[in-house]
Amino acid sequence: MGSLSRAECESLDNRDPLGRIADEFPPGEPGWLYFDANSIGAMPIGAHRAMSRITDEWRRLRRRGWSDADWLDAPVRLGNKLAPVLGAEPGSVVVCDSTSINLYKALRMAMTMRPERENIVAESGAFPTDLYVAESAARDQIQGGSLVRVEEAKALAESIDRDTAVVLVTHTDYRTSYRHDLASLVRRAHTQDALVVCDASHSAGAVEVGLAAAGVDFAVGCGYKYLCGGPGAPAWLYVAPRHQAQAESVIQGWMGHAQPMAMDPHYTPAPGAKRHLAGTPPVAGNALMEAALDLWRDIEPQAAFAKHKALSDLLIRVIEELPAPRPMLVAPRDPARRGGFVSFRHREAEIYVRALETGKIVASYRAPDIVRFGVSPLYHRYVDVWTLGERLRSLHPERTQ
Ligand SMILES: Cc1ncc(COP(=O)(O)O)c(C=O)c1O
């Protein structure tokens, strides 16, 4: 299999139905190639308009912004815009808080629905905040609970038993990009009457998550990665419609009240996922997030996932065609098992990532030996991957090994 030429990549870009979406992202620093969508996605041009709208509303409306502008509705409105990207039902997603906070809420809701059980089962290699939060959510079970850490991602399903209240699954591993088969994990959990909470931070906006089809109970994820919501963007929380009536609000804040402005001294939960909101929404952050979610208005999610697969396959090919010694593929070759980024093993990964920056390439490093290239179906072009290959070839082997 020979390398794709620049002309072939340009031709793929010209035929790409998402090509016009890439035009919605202004270039970063001249000459730099950013493959860090797994960390912080690019800024859509609509972010400028969104910020100037919000600052204008603030200047003109002040207190009236809460009633005359659409600030208060944003968490639910944005959730509905995001739902198709996650394969979620309308009304099942709210955009709010951080992933860590939403994860605590999801885990506690689920634990409360299994009061007689004690354990949360999770992979020991899960993202650290997930493990910390899971420990605290288990500790807060009435009779005291435990976090059971499973060494191997693939052994997660076998570790579910009748003591398991909740399985916490990281849909895509933050180092290997291994993507779980959610449907089969959920089936196994449900046969043991356990619930599934999923962190899809490294999948959402890049690859298929399919929350409804898989039957996931609760899910969370970051807004600032592939979803391009900007630095510190609000996160999202999914509650399956079948749980919405009985899933209790973990933090009974006024924004989750059925009538927040009635100033009722007693809490009555809002219907649906809205009850899981707690405090005042971050209006400016939501506006940036909405500018990014609006890009999905005209995108067929499956077309975006197909483009992501094609770009990732091409990236693997480009790296595997580098002269030896080259980084070794860690991410699954099977696109159905691969998440948002492509990762490689390199014995001096940290130095390698720094060396890439001398060639104006932004990738990311995870200890001890992982190099990640985060791919976005929204703004990466095939020719970007071709350029990456050319640059890497000029850096190999002298400066990077
Ligand atoms: C898989 C995963 N979960 C959670 C987080 C943290 O999310 P937050 O800082 O919004 O709590 C990250 C951050 O990179 C992550 O990669």
The ligand as an ORCA input file, in Angstrom:
! r2SCAN-3c Opt
* xyz 0 1
  C     -11.943     10.687     30.526
  C     -11.974     11.987     31.288
  N     -12.877     12.143     32.273
  C     -12.937     13.283     33.002
  C     -12.054     14.330     32.762
  C     -12.081     15.561     33.641
  O     -13.189     16.348     33.438
  P     -13.488     17.672     34.297
  O     -12.206     18.396     34.469
  O     -14.483     18.417     33.460
  O     -14.054     17.286     35.588
  C     -11.120     14.217     31.724
  C     -10.200     15.322     31.435
  O      -9.395     15.321     30.557
  C     -11.078     12.999     30.985
  O     -10.174     12.841     30.001
*
